[in-house]
């Protein structure tokens, strides 16, 4: 049997969301933790596409470069 690294962490959810997670946990006969872990695994790729605050996306970097060296009047 493999051992996993288990760390205790408090997470806070809006009441309605927690009710939905709890209902799904009951429906699947799983723990809240298991449901949240599966949701993270399912959504991780999509979440990684969201740009970080303060880090320009490729599109905004291209727009900035166009403005800086583009068609400025002489």
C-alpha positions in Angstrom: 0.0 0.0 0.0 1.4 3.4 -0.9 1.5 6.2 1.7 0.5 9.7 0.8 1.6 13.0 2.3 -1.4 14.2 4.3 -1.4 17.7 5.5 -4.1 19.4 7.4 -5.3 22.6 5.9 -8.4 24.8 6.5 -10.2 25.9 3.5 -13.2 28.3 3.6 -16.1 28.0 1.1 -19.2 30.1 0.7 -22.1 28.3 2.5 -24.0 27.5 -0.6 -20.9 26.0 -2.3 -20.2 23.9 0.8 -23.7 22.6 0.7 -23.3 21.5 -2.9 -20.0 19.9 -2.2 -21.5 18.1 0.8 -24.5 16.9 -1.3 -22.1 15.5 -3.9 -20.0 13.8 -1.3 -23.1 12.2 0.1 -24.3 11.2 -3.4 -20.9 9.5 -4.1 -20.5 8.2 -0.6 -17.1 10.0 -0.4 -15.5 12.5 1.9 -15.6 16.3 1.3 -11.8 16.1 1.0 -12.0 13.5 -1.8 -14.6 15.6 -3.7 -12.4 18.7 -3.5 -9.3 16.8 -4.6 -11.1 15.4 -7.6 -12.5 18.8 -8.5 -9.0 20.3 -8.4 -7.6 17.5 -10.6 -10.4 18.0 -13.1 -10.1 21.8 -13.2 -6.3 22.3 -12.8 -5.6 22.6 -16.6 -8.3 25.3 -17.0 -7.1 27.2 -13.9 -3.5 27.2 -15.2 -4.7 29.2 -18.3 -5.8 32.1 -16.1 -3.1 34.7 -16.1 -1.5 35.7 -12.8 -2.1 39.3 -11.6 0.6 41.7 -12.6 2.0 39.3 -15.2 1.1 40.5 -18.7 -0.4 37.9 -21.0 1.1 37.3 -24.4 -1.7 39.4 -26.1 -1.3 42.4 -23.8 2.5 42.2 -24.2 2.1 42.3 -28.0 -0.2 45.3 -27.7 2.3 47.1 -25.5 5.1 46.4 -28.0 3.0 47.7 -30.8 2.2 51.0 -28.9 5.9 51.5 -27.9 7.6 51.1 -31.3 4.8 51.3 -33.8 3.2 54.2 -35.6 4.2 57.1 -33.5 4.2 60.5 -35.4 7.6 62.1 -35.9 
